[in-house]
């Protein structure tokens, strides 16, 4: 992720930075799906994601403005939060009608609200959850999500390299117990690194 953002801000003509950066989001999507499965308190879990979506928005906005991006795009934490909410509806809400309507509502929202990776990002999170026990079908679902991304306006051709993340995710062991010791470091790292890169750009350009 950091390599990707460094490339965007300082080396926009170098594709190597962006190719490496394509590995980041699929791993984040996988971790969100995994987090929803293993969390003992979904409200706190999704609450943390939502809070850091708000905290990250100002540095993300400054970062995107430095890239010349117009409008008010929402940062990746909003995508992760929406994906987590859909999985919660899918796994815990008993009323199928409420689940379907809420899911459709989020899908419609994806076409009107500009959040990072949009519906493709949410689809990827859901795909990791549904096919988490079958890497073959999971890989196909991720491939379909990537093909969908290509059908979107202004698609990013290098996103195809995100499929390489499957090789990294395949190494994950489901019986591994994640440590909570460094949880807050990972949450704060996203807004902090955006702020630091923006400051470096401001004082060096």
C-alpha positions in Angstrom: 0.0 0.0 0.0 2.7 2.4 0.9 4.7 1.6 -2.2 1.6 2.2 -4.3 0.9 5.6 -2.7 4.6 6.6 -3.0 4.4 5.8 -6.7 1.1 7.7 -7.1 2.5 10.8 -5.5 6.2 10.9 -6.5 6.7 8.5 -9.4 3.4 8.6 -11.4 5.2 7.4 -14.6 6.6 4.3 -13.0 4.2 1.3 -13.3 6.3 -0.8 -11.0 5.1 1.0 -7.9 1.4 0.6 -8.9 1.9 -3.1 -9.8 3.2 -3.9 -6.4 0.5 -1.8 -4.8 -2.2 -4.0 -6.5 -1.5 -6.7 -3.9 -2.7 -4.6 -1.0 -6.5 -4.3 -1.4 -7.2 -8.0 -2.0 -5.3 -8.8 1.2 -7.3 -6.2 3.1 -10.5 -7.6 1.7 -9.6 -11.1 2.8 -8.7 -9.9 6.3 -12.1 -8.1 6.6 -13.9 -11.3 5.6 -11.8 -13.2 8.1 -12.4 -10.6 10.8 -16.1 -10.8 10.4 -15.9 -14.6 10.9 -13.7 -14.5 14.0 -14.8 -11.4 15.8 -16.6 -11.9 19.1 -18.1 -8.4 19.1 -19.2 -7.3 15.6 -20.5 -3.9 16.8 -17.1 -3.0 18.2 -15.3 -4.4 15.1 -17.4 -2.5 12.6 -17.4 0.5 14.9 -13.6 0.7 14.7 -13.7 0.5 10.9 -16.3 3.3 10.8 -14.4 5.5 13.2 -11.2 5.2 11.3 -13.0 5.8 8.0 -13.9 9.2 9.5 -10.5 9.8 10.9 -8.8 8.9 7.6 -11.0 11.1 5.4 -9.2 14.4 5.9 -5.7 13.1 5.1 -7.2 11.0 2.3 -8.9 14.1 0.9 -5.6 16.1 1.0 -3.8 13.2 -0.6 -6.2 12.9 -3.5 -6.2 16.6 -4.1 -2.4 16.5 -4.5 -3.0 13.8 -7.1 -5.4 16.2 -8.9 -8.5 14.1 -8.2 -11.6 16.2 -8.1 -14.7 15.7 -6.0 -14.9 14.1 -2.6 -13.9 10.4 -2.8 -14.2 8.3 0.3 -11.2 6.4 1.7 -10.7 2.6 1.8 -12.1 2.3 5.3 -15.5 3.1 4.0 -15.2 0.3 1.5 -14.1 -2.1 4.2 -16.9 -1.0 6.5 -19.6 -1.5 3.8 -18.2 -5.0 3.0 -18.3 -5.9 6.7 -21.9 -4.7 7.0 -23.0 -6.8 4.0 -21.3 -9.9 5.5 -23.0 -9.2 8.8 -26.4 -9.1 7.1 -25.5 -12.2 5.1 -24.5 -14.3 8.2 -26.5 -13.0 11.1 -29.8 -11.3 10.0 -32.5 -14.0 9.9 -35.0 -12.0 7.8 -34.0 -12.7 4.2 -36.0 -9.8 2.9 -34.2 -7.3 5.1 -30.9 -8.8 4.1 -31.6 -8.6 0.4 -33.0 -5.1 0.6 -30.1 -3.8 2.6 -27.6 -5.5 0.3 -29.3 -4.0 -2.8 -29.3 -0.6 -1.0 -25.5 -0.8 -0.6 -25.1 -1.9 -4.2 -27.2 1.1 -5.4 -25.1 3.3 -3.1 -22.0 2.1 -4.9 -23.2 3.8 -8.1 -23.9 7.2 -6.5 -21.2 7.5 -3.8 -17.6 7.6 -4.8 -15.8 5.4 -2.3 -12.4 3.7 -3.0 -12.7 0.6 -5.3 -16.5 1.0 -5.2 -18.7 -2.1 -5.8 -15.7 -4.1 -7.0 -14.2 -3.7 -3.5 -17.3 -4.8 -1.7 -17.7 -7.8 -4.2 -14.2 -8.9 -3.4 -14.8 -8.9 0.4 -18.0 -10.9 -0.1 -16.3 -13.4 -2.5 -13.6 -14.1 0.0 -16.2 -14.9 2.6 -18.4 -17.1 0.5 -15.5 -19.1 -1.0 -13.1 -19.1 1.9 -13.0 -22.9 2.2 -12.4 -23.5 -1.5 -9.4 -21.8 -3.0 -10.4 -22.9 -6.6 -13.9 -21.3 -6.5 -12.5 -18.5 -4.4 -9.9 -17.7 -7.1 -12.6 -17.8 -9.8 -14.8 -15.4 -7.8 -11.9 -13.0 -7.4 -11.2 -13.3 -11.2 -14.9 -12.5 -11.9 -14.7 -9.5 -9.6 -11.6 -8.3 -11.4 -13.3 -8.8 -14.8 -16.2 -6.7 -13.5 -13.7 -4.0 -12.6 -12.6 -3.9 -16.2 -16.2 -3.3 -17.2 -16.3 -0.2 -15.1 -15.7 3.3 -16.6 -12.1 4.5 -16.2 -10.9 1.1 -15.3 -7.3 0.7 -14.1 -5.6 -1.9 -16.4 -2.9 -2.7 -13.8 -5.6 -4.0 -11.4 -5.2 -7.4 -13.1 -2.0 -7.8 -11.1 -4.1 -8.0 -8.0 -4.8 -11.6 -8.8 -1.2 -12.4 -7.6 -2.4 -11.7 -4.1 -4.2 -15.1 -4.2 -0.8 -16.7 -3.9 -0.1 -14.8 -0.7 -3.5 -15.4 0.8 -3.2 -19.1 0.1 -0.5 -19.3 2.7 -2.9 -18.2 5.4 -3.7 -20.7 8.1 -7.2 -20.4 9.5 -6.1 -21.8 12.9 -3.7 -18.9 13.4 -4.8 -16.6 16.2 -4.1 -12.9 15.4 -2.5 -10.9 18.1 -4.4 -7.9 19.4 -1.2 -6.3 20.6 -0.5 -4.4 17.4 -4.2 -3.8 16.4 -4.2 -0.1 16.9 -0.9 0.4 15.0 -2.5 -1.1 11.9 -5.6 1.0 12.2 -3.6 4.3 12.7 -1.0 3.5 10.1 -3.4 4.2 7.2 -4.3 7.9 8.0 -0.8 8.5 9.4 1.1 7.4 6.3 -1.2 9.5 4.1 -0.5 12.5 6.2 3.2 11.9 6.2 3.4 11.4 2.4 1.3 14.5 1.8 3.6 16.6 4.1 6.7 15.3 2.3 5.1 16.2 -1.0 4.1 19.7 0.2 7.6 20.6 1.4 9.5 19.0 -1.5 7.6 20.0 -4.6 
